[in-house]
Structures are given as structure tokens and as C-alpha cells.
Amino acid sequence: MPIKVEFHFDFGSPNSYYCHQVIPSIEKRIGVKFEYVPILLGGVFKATNNKSPMEAFAGIKNKSEYNSLETARFIEKYNIDKFVMNPNFPVNTLYIMRGVIYAQKSGIGTEYINAMYQCMWEKGLNMADPAVIQQALADVDLPAEEIVAATAEPEIKQTLIDNTMSTVERGTFGSPTFFVGDEIFFGKDRLKDVEEEILAQS
């Protein structure tokens, strides 16, 4: 039976963007495909009483500085050269995360995910604004009106809620989170462990 490898993500996490940049090289190297599972990070935080690193590290001497250092090392190691900090951060990603659900159901999930990550962490757009979302989708020839309209559909809304609650039940407390079978890994710094676990289960 093929190994199931899942990437539970929210576009609002810059760390999930970094992982998105690295995942293709892992897939190519070991011949496995990651399943992208959209979740709502705000919902995860609420359910687990977690906070963003910006909030969690506030007031702790040297911790934010060290986190920045580790991030810089990661960016250099993997040659991530297009990242820009979104000036609108933190961004409410509710609409674009719902959009993932529809895009995946419509067979354009990869194209949509690539475009939204670029908009968030390369172009620095305000992806909480429906008008910005629609224009961004149109710019890459995705069905903008169709996707934006779908974000209001009850089934799409419920799927994102279900994904979020399900990932919390499995142990998730933030994004990026990975599952290799039933084994859970959190954070961009665990990508090597994820790869090793995939090989161990092969």
C-alpha cells in the first residue's frame, strides 16, 4: 500500500510557504507525492489555545532574534530567493483557504495553491480582500468568478471546518504540520525527519 504523506497548511503561515518551496525536491528525490490538506490556522489556534510565533515570542529576550536567525539559515540552505514579508500580515486567509477546497475538487488545486502562495509571500498582496483575490486569479487565467463564488457555498465552508477539526483531533496545533501515515511532524525544521520517515515506511 502506498505511503500517505500529508501537508496540512494555511497560506497565512510564512513557514508553510517555505515548506511549499522545498516539498517538490523531496517528491522528486524519493518518488512520493505530498497531499495538500487545507486547514484554517485561526481555527486550529482557537481549538488548541495556541498563538502565533509573533505573539508567543513577544517579551522573551533573544527568542525572536534566534527564530529570525534560523529562518535566515533555512532560506539560504534551500535557496528561497523570492520571499517577501507581506506588508498586510497577519492576513485573514479564510476566503483563499476555502478556495483551495473548490480548486482541488475542480482539478486545479496545484495551480491555485502555487498562485496563492506567490500572491501572499512573493507579491505581498492583501489576500483577505475579495477584489484582490479575484484579480489575482484572473491574472493567472484561473476561473476567478467561479472560485470566489464557491467560497460562499455551504459545502465548501463545511469541508474547511471539518479539515480543521480533524487535523486538531490528530494532534495538530499549528501550520505547517505533516503526517506520514499516522506519524506527525510540525514545522519547517522537521522536513528532514519527514523525508526519513517516508523512507523508513517504504
Secondary structure as the mmCIF struct_conf table of DSSP 4:
data_model
#
loop_
_struct_conf.conf_type_id
_struct_conf.id
_struct_conf.beg_label_comp_id
_struct_conf.beg_label_asym_id
_struct_conf.beg_label_seq_id
_struct_conf.end_label_comp_id
_struct_conf.end_label_asym_id
_struct_conf.end_label_seq_id
HELX_LH_PP_P HELX_LH_PP_P1 PRO A 2 LYS A 4
STRN STRN1 VAL A 5 PHE A 9
TURN_TY1_P TURN_TY1_P1 PHE A 11 GLY A 12
HELX_RH_AL_P HELX_RH_AL_P1 PRO A 14 ILE A 30
TURN_TY1_P TURN_TY1_P2 GLY A 31 GLY A 31
STRN STRN2 PHE A 34 PRO A 38
HELX_RH_AL_P HELX_RH_AL_P2 LEU A 41 THR A 48
TURN_TY1_P TURN_TY1_P3 ASN A 49 ASN A 49
HELX_RH_AL_P HELX_RH_AL_P3 PRO A 53 ALA A 56
TURN_TY1_P TURN_TY1_P4 PHE A 57 GLY A 59
TURN_TY1_P TURN_TY1_P5 LYS A 61 ASN A 62
HELX_RH_AL_P HELX_RH_AL_P4 LYS A 63 LYS A 77
TURN_TY1_P TURN_TY1_P6 TYR A 78 ASN A 79
BEND BEND1 LYS A 82 LYS A 82
TURN_TY1_P TURN_TY1_P7 PRO A 87 ASN A 88
BEND BEND2 PRO A 90 PRO A 90
HELX_RH_AL_P HELX_RH_AL_P5 LEU A 94 LYS A 105
TURN_TY1_P TURN_TY1_P8 SER A 106 GLY A 107
HELX_RH_AL_P HELX_RH_AL_P6 GLY A 109 TRP A 121
TURN_TY1_P TURN_TY1_P9 GLU A 122 GLU A 122
BEND BEND3 LYS A 123 LYS A 123
TURN_TY1_P TURN_TY1_P10 MET A 127 ALA A 128
HELX_RH_AL_P HELX_RH_AL_P7 PRO A 130 ASP A 139
TURN_TY1_P TURN_TY1_P11 VAL A 140 ASP A 141
HELX_RH_AL_P HELX_RH_AL_P8 ALA A 144 ALA A 150
TURN_TY1_P TURN_TY1_P12 THR A 151 ALA A 152
HELX_RH_AL_P HELX_RH_AL_P9 PRO A 154 GLU A 169
TURN_TY1_P TURN_TY1_P13 ARG A 170 GLY A 171
BEND BEND4 GLY A 174 PRO A 176
STRN STRN3 THR A 177 VAL A 180
TURN_TY1_P TURN_TY1_P14 GLY A 181 ASP A 182
STRN STRN4 GLU A 183 PHE A 186
BEND BEND5 GLY A 187 GLY A 187
HELX_RH_3T_P HELX_RH_3T_P1 LYS A 188 ARG A 190
HELX_RH_AL_P HELX_RH_AL_P10 LEU A 191 GLN A 201
#
